[in-house]
Amino acid sequence: MRTRYGISPWIRDFPASRRPELPRFRGDRAADVVIVGGGLTGCATAYACAAAGLGTVLLDAERLGCGSTGRSAGLLAPEPGPAFRDVAAAHGLRAARIAFETWRRGALDGAALLRRLGIRCDLQPCDTIVVAGRDEEKRLRRELAARREAGLDVTSLGARQVATLMGLEAAAALRSRSSFTLDPYRACLGLASAAARRGAELFERSRVRQVRFTRRYADVLAEGGTIRTRAVVVATGSATSEFKALRRHFRRRETYVVMTEPVPAAVRRQLGDRAFILGDVRVPPHRVRWTRDDRLVVAGADQNETPPRTRNALLVQRTGQLMYELLTMYPAISGLQPEYGWEASYGDTADGLLYIGAHRNFPFHLFALGGGRDSVTGAFVAARIVVRAVQGAPDKADQVFGWNR
Ligand SMILES: Cc1cc2nc3c(=O)[nH]c(=O)nc-3n(C[C@H](O)[C@H](O)[C@H](O)COP(=O)(O)OP(=O)(O)OC[C@H]3O[C@@H](n4cnc5c(N)ncnc54)[C@H](O)[C@@H]3O)c2cc1C
C-alpha cells in the first residue's frame, strides 16, 4: 500500500457533491458580528451568534474547515492540553480548576450541540486514558493527586487494568470521562450549515486584509468589500500577519498525524477496548484513537515549525517515526501500514491555553486563538465566551482564558 502524504482523509473522503460552494464576499455593508476564519472555532461561533439573534457574517480566506480543523486528529477532549499542575503553578489553583471544568463542559456541550443539530460527524463517546511508563509514573501520580484534590473527575488505573483494558504495558494510568472522537471536517461543515440556517452569511475565498477602528465602530477590510461592525471575532487559529503585535504570544509549532489502514479483526482483538483515546505523558505527547472503520489514528511528534522546503522529507520521516512509536505501544500491529500521513502548523501559547476574549489594544475585537493539538473542544468553549462578550454579559470566570491572565 502506498501512503498518501500531506492529505487529510477527513477532507479527501468528504463527497465533493455535498460540499457547499460558498460565494466570495462583495460590497460594503454592516453586521452585528464579523467572524474572521471559518474553521471549527469560527463556525461554532457563527452558529452561536446567529442562534442568539445577532446579524452574523463569517469570512474565510480559503475554504471552510481546511485549516487546522480538517487536519486535526478529531478529538473532542475534556482537558485543555497542559497538565493541571502546570496550569495551577502558572495561574493558581482556582484558575486551573476553572480551566479544566470549563473544558469538560465544553466537550459535553459541543457533543450535545452536534447531536441536537443532527450533524453526522461520526461522534463517538469515549474515555481518555493517559498512560505512564516506570520513569514517568511519579509525575502521573502527582498529577492525579492534584486533580483529585481539586475535585476533578478522574480515576487511576494500575498496570494490570491498563493491560486488560487497552492491551498495552504501562506502570500506571489516569482515566477521565467525557471525551469524544469525531470527523472534524464534517463537524465544521455541519455547524456552518446550521449557522447559515439561522441566518448567518458565510463567505469563502474572502481574506480579511485589515481591521480599522474608530471610537464608535470597526471596519473589516476584506477582499471584495468592507463591513462595519462593533464586534470582530478573530478565529484564525494563530495570530496572522494582520495582528503582528500579538504574534509574540504564539510559538509556531507543527504536529503530525498518521491514519493506518484498517486493523484486521485478529489484531483488533489483542488491542483491548476501542472506546478510548490513548494519551501518554511523554514530551511531545502522543494521542491515539480509533475510527469507525477500524483504523488507528496517532498524533504527535510535535516540533518547532520547519521551513517549507524540508517539510516533505520530514513528513515521510515523521510518519515512519509515529508508526514505529505506535508499534512500541502495540507490538501486535507489526506489519500494519500507514495509509495517510499529514501535518499542520499551529500557534502554541506559553501556558498551553487558548487566548479567548478582548484585548485592550484592539477595540471591538474578540480573539479566539491558540488552538494547538487539543483544542477542537476550544472551539465550543470559545463560541460561548464570545457570545457572552458580544452580548455585554461576560462571565468573570472567562478571564482565565483572557490576555491578562
Ligand atoms: C495537525 C493538528 C492536529 C490536531 N489535532 C487535534 C486533536 O486531535 N484534537 C483537538 O482537540 N485539536 C486538535 N488540533 C487543534 C484543532 O484542530 C484546532 O485548534 C481546532 O480545529 C480549531 O481550529 P480553528 O477554527 O481555531 O482554526 P483553523 O481550523 O485553522 O481555522 C482558521 C481559519 O482561518 C482562516 N483565515 C486565516 N487568516 C484569515 C484571514 N486573514 N481572513 C479570513 N480567514 C482567515 C483560515 O483559512 C482557516 O480556515 C490539531 C491541530 C493540528 C494542526
Ligand as a Chemical Component Dictionary entry (heavy atoms), coordinates in Angstrom:
data_LIG
# 
_chem_comp.id                   LIG 
_chem_comp.type                 NON-POLYMER 
_chem_comp.pdbx_formal_charge   0 
_chem_comp.three_letter_code    LIG 
# 
loop_
_chem_comp_atom.comp_id 
_chem_comp_atom.atom_id 
_chem_comp_atom.alt_atom_id 
_chem_comp_atom.type_symbol 
_chem_comp_atom.charge 
_chem_comp_atom.model_Cartn_x 
_chem_comp_atom.model_Cartn_y 
_chem_comp_atom.model_Cartn_z 
_chem_comp_atom.pdbx_ordinal 
LIG C1  C1  C 0 -2.194  18.564 12.935 1  
LIG C2  C2  C 0 -3.126  19.044 14.003 2  
LIG C3  C3  C 0 -3.752  18.078 14.762 3  
LIG C4  C4  C 0 -4.665  18.473 15.725 4  
LIG N1  N1  N 0 -5.303  17.506 16.408 5  
LIG C5  C5  C 0 -6.221  17.863 17.316 6  
LIG C6  C6  C 0 -6.946  16.884 18.010 7  
LIG O1  O1  O 0 -6.784  15.711 17.818 8  
LIG N2  N2  N 0 -7.839  17.253 18.915 9  
LIG C7  C7  C 0 -8.072  18.526 19.154 10 
LIG O2  O2  O 0 -8.896  18.781 20.028 11 
LIG N3  N3  N 0 -7.451  19.516 18.489 12 
LIG C8  C8  C 0 -6.538  19.216 17.565 13 
LIG N4  N4  N 0 -5.890  20.188 16.886 14 
LIG C9  C9  C 0 -6.294  21.580 17.046 15 
LIG C10 C10 C 0 -7.611  21.820 16.335 16 
LIG O3  O3  O 0 -7.667  21.202 15.091 17 
LIG C11 C11 C 0 -7.930  23.267 16.090 18 
LIG O4  O4  O 0 -7.406  24.043 17.095 19 
LIG C12 C12 C 0 -9.457  23.410 16.040 20 
LIG O5  O5  O 0 -9.946  22.649 14.955 21 
LIG C13 C13 C 0 -9.923  24.825 15.890 22 
LIG O6  O6  O 0 -9.407  25.379 14.737 23 
LIG P1  P1  P 0 -9.661  26.906 14.405 24 
LIG O7  O7  O 0 -11.009 27.068 13.844 25 
LIG O8  O8  O 0 -9.351  27.730 15.600 26 
LIG O9  O9  O 0 -8.525  27.196 13.335 27 
LIG P2  P2  P 0 -8.448  26.697 11.827 28 
LIG O10 O10 O 0 -9.174  25.438 11.588 29 
LIG O11 O11 O 0 -7.012  26.734 11.445 30 
LIG O12 O12 O 0 -9.238  27.820 11.053 31 
LIG C14 C14 C 0 -8.720  29.104 10.840 32 
LIG C15 C15 C 0 -9.307  29.622 9.541  33 
LIG O13 O13 O 0 -8.969  30.995 9.447  34 
LIG C16 C16 C 0 -8.813  31.285 8.076  35 
LIG N5  N5  N 0 -8.041  32.544 7.969  36 
LIG C17 C17 C 0 -6.752  32.774 8.324  37 
LIG N6  N6  N 0 -6.427  34.052 8.068  38 
LIG C18 C18 C 0 -7.526  34.645 7.566  39 
LIG C19 C19 C 0 -7.820  35.963 7.113  40 
LIG N7  N7  N 0 -6.913  36.936 7.123  41 
LIG N8  N8  N 0 -9.063  36.220 6.642  42 
LIG C20 C20 C 0 -10.019 35.257 6.630  43 
LIG N9  N9  N 0 -9.779  33.992 7.051  44 
LIG C21 C21 C 0 -8.562  33.681 7.508  45 
LIG C22 C22 C 0 -8.113  30.075 7.500  46 
LIG O14 O14 O 0 -8.351  29.959 6.118  47 
LIG C23 C23 C 0 -8.766  28.937 8.302  48 
LIG O15 O15 O 0 -9.822  28.328 7.612  49 
LIG C24 C24 C 0 -4.939  19.861 15.937 50 
LIG C25 C25 C 0 -4.287  20.821 15.181 51 
LIG C26 C26 C 0 -3.368  20.428 14.244 52 
LIG C27 C27 C 0 -2.650  21.482 13.489 53 
# 
loop_
_chem_comp_bond.comp_id 
_chem_comp_bond.atom_id_1 
_chem_comp_bond.atom_id_2 
_chem_comp_bond.value_order 
_chem_comp_bond.pdbx_ordinal 
LIG C1  C2  SING 1  
LIG C2  C3  SING 2  
LIG C2  C26 DOUB 3  
LIG C3  C4  DOUB 4  
LIG C4  N1  SING 5  
LIG C4  C24 SING 6  
LIG N1  C5  DOUB 7  
LIG C5  C6  SING 8  
LIG C5  C8  SING 9  
LIG C6  O1  DOUB 10 
LIG C6  N2  SING 11 
LIG N2  C7  SING 12 
LIG C7  O2  DOUB 13 
LIG C7  N3  SING 14 
LIG N3  C8  DOUB 15 
LIG C8  N4  SING 16 
LIG N4  C9  SING 17 
LIG N4  C24 SING 18 
LIG C9  C10 SING 19 
LIG C10 O3  SING 20 
LIG C10 C11 SING 21 
LIG C11 O4  SING 22 
LIG C11 C12 SING 23 
LIG C12 O5  SING 24 
LIG C12 C13 SING 25 
LIG C13 O6  SING 26 
LIG O6  P1  SING 27 
LIG P1  O7  DOUB 28 
LIG P1  O8  SING 29 
LIG P1  O9  SING 30 
LIG O9  P2  SING 31 
LIG P2  O10 DOUB 32 
LIG P2  O11 SING 33 
LIG P2  O12 SING 34 
LIG O12 C14 SING 35 
LIG C14 C15 SING 36 
LIG C15 O13 SING 37 
LIG C15 C23 SING 38 
LIG O13 C16 SING 39 
LIG C16 N5  SING 40 
LIG C16 C22 SING 41 
LIG N5  C17 SING 42 
LIG N5  C21 SING 43 
LIG C17 N6  DOUB 44 
LIG N6  C18 SING 45 
LIG C18 C19 SING 46 
LIG C18 C21 DOUB 47 
LIG C19 N7  SING 48 
LIG C19 N8  DOUB 49 
LIG N8  C20 SING 50 
LIG C20 N9  DOUB 51 
LIG N9  C21 SING 52 
LIG C22 O14 SING 53 
LIG C22 C23 SING 54 
LIG C23 O15 SING 55 
LIG C24 C25 DOUB 56 
LIG C25 C26 SING 57 
LIG C26 C27 SING 58 
# 
